[in-house]
Amino acid sequence: MYIGRFVVVGPNGGAYRVSSRSFPNRRITARDEALTVGPTPDAPETDNPYVAYNCLRVVDTPTGETVTFGNGSHVDPIAEKLELGYPARDALATALLALDFEKDDYDTPRIAATIDADGEAMIATVRRDALLVETVEEPTLVATYETNSPEPVDFDVASAQEAATEAIEAEFEHAVCAAGVVRTDDGFETAIDNGEN
């Protein structure tokens, strides 16, 4: 089954996976402040604004570190609002409401998640017919297609690398690359699994 890009999040960690039929020549790279999705060197040129973006950022907030991750350019304004002291719910809702769903041929939803230093996890989506922001107590998944409302999922990982690898190996079609994150006593640990890219 093809569910497109997805996030999975719980109190102790999560992952973001790029799944794509149209733009499979992408990978995630680590940059100064973010994990970034972008084209591989052999990717055909495109002017599609949804192909490259920061997909995961760990930021300092007034109450400690918080991680946010998702499927597009909305990750940056969510991170900025968190840094300013917005509660996670408000940061997710305002950024997703402002940017709305992607204006492509499929009205692709924007999806995102946050985890704070205390383990409060939230998951959010904005689609053509709804804006949903929920606190989650157990691993929960939301995707751009088919599963575009949050639902519980089995996701038990001990490290960020396990999280990224479990996401890339999930039985959904057209896996491209994934980022994983876990909450530790020393802050957030992140990892990348670019599959065969």
N, C-alpha and C positions, 0 to 999 in steps of 0.2 A: 504494500500500500504506500502511496506517495502522500505524505503529509506536509511536505515543504520544510522550511526552516522551523526549528523548535527550540524552546528553552525548557529545562527541567530544574526545579529548585525545591530545596527543603531547608530546614534550620541549619544544617551542617555543611551544605554544599550544593552544587548544581553544575549545569553545563549548557552550552549553546552549540547547536549544530547547524551548519549550512548544508542544505540538501537542495540540489538544483538540477533541473532538466535543461534550462536555457543557458546558464553560465557556470559550467562545472570547473572551468580552469581558474580556480581561486584557492588561496591558502590563507592561513592566519599567521601573522608575524607579531613578535613582541616589540613594542616601541617603548619610549620613555615612560609614558603614563597609561598605556593601554595595550590591549591585544586588538589587532586590526585585520579585518578581512580585506583582501585585495586580489587583483588578478595575478596569475603566475606569469613569468616572463614570456611564455609562448601563447598567452591568451590573445584572442582576436581583439582588436580595438573596439570599444563601445562607448557611447555617450550616455548609457543607462545610469541614472543617478543612484540606483539601488545596489550596485555591484560592489562598491568599496565603502567601508565605514569602520569606525571603532565599535567592536562588539562586546568588549568587557573593560571596565575601569574600576580600580580600587581607589577610593577617595577618603581623605580625612574629613570628618564632620565634627561638629561641636560635641557629639557624644561618642566619638571613636570612629574607627574605620568602617566603611560600608562598601560593598561591591554591588555594581549594577551591570547587567548584561542583557543583550537583546539583538534584534535583527536589523538594525539600521541606525541612521543618523540621530535618532532620538536618544541613544545612549549618552551622548555628550550633554544635552540639556538636562537630562535626569541627574547625571553626575554633578553638574554645576549647581543645580538646586539643592542636592544633598550637601554639598560643600558649604552652601549658604545657610544651612540649618533647617531646610524644609523637612518635615516628616516624610518618610519614604512614600507613604500613600499619596501625599500631595505632590511630591516630585514626580512620581509615575503618572498621576492623573493629569497634571498640568502640561507636562511635556507631550504625552500621547494625545491629549485633546488639541493642543496647539498644532501638532504636525499631522494628526489624523491618519487614516489608513493610507497606504501607498496608492498613488494615482496611476496605476499601471492597468494592463488589460484585465487583470483578475481582481482588482480592488483588494490587494493583498493586505491582511491585517499587520499592524505593528505589534510586536510582542516584547515583553521585558520582564526582568525580575530584579529583586534586591535581597541582600542578606546583610544584617548589621552585626556588629561585634558581639551582641548578646544572643544572636541566633534568631532574631525575628526575620522571617522570610515573607516576601510578598511576590505575587505574580500578577501580571497585567496584560491586557490586550485592548487595542482599539480596532474595531472593524466597522464596516459600513453601517451596521445596525446596533452597535453597542460599544460602550466603554466599560470594561470590567477591571476592578482592582481588588484583589483578595489577599488576606493573610493566610499563610499555609502552615500547617503543623506537621505535614508529612510530604515526601517528595511528590511534586505535582508538575504536570506537563501541559503546555499550551503550544500549539503549532499554527502555522499560517493557513493550512488547509485541513479539512476533515475534522481535526481536533482543535478547533479554534475557540473552545471554551475550556478553562482549566479542569483537569481531571487527575486523580491520583495515579501514580505509576510506581513500579518497583525500581528503585534506584539507590542501592546501598554501596557506597564507595568509601574508601579510607584515605585516598589521596587525590590531588587534582589530576594527576596523570590517569588514574583509574577512571575519574569522572569523564575526562575528554575521550578516552578510549571506549568506555561504555557507550557514550553518545554516538561516536562514529560507527560503532558496531551494532547499534540498535537495528532491529529488523525492518526499518523503513527504507524505502527506495531512494536511490540517487544521492548517497552520502558523499560529501565533498571534503569537509574539514570540521573540526570541533575544538572548542575551548572548555576547559574544566576549571572548577574552583572549589576549594574546601576551606572551612573556617578552622583555624588552629589556635593554640594558646598564644602564638606569636603573631597573629594576624592572618591574612588570607594568602593562601598558596594558589598559584595559577599554573596551568599547563596547556599545551597545544597538542593536538593529534591531526596532522594533515593527511592522514590516510596514505594514498599513493602519490599525492601532489608534492 
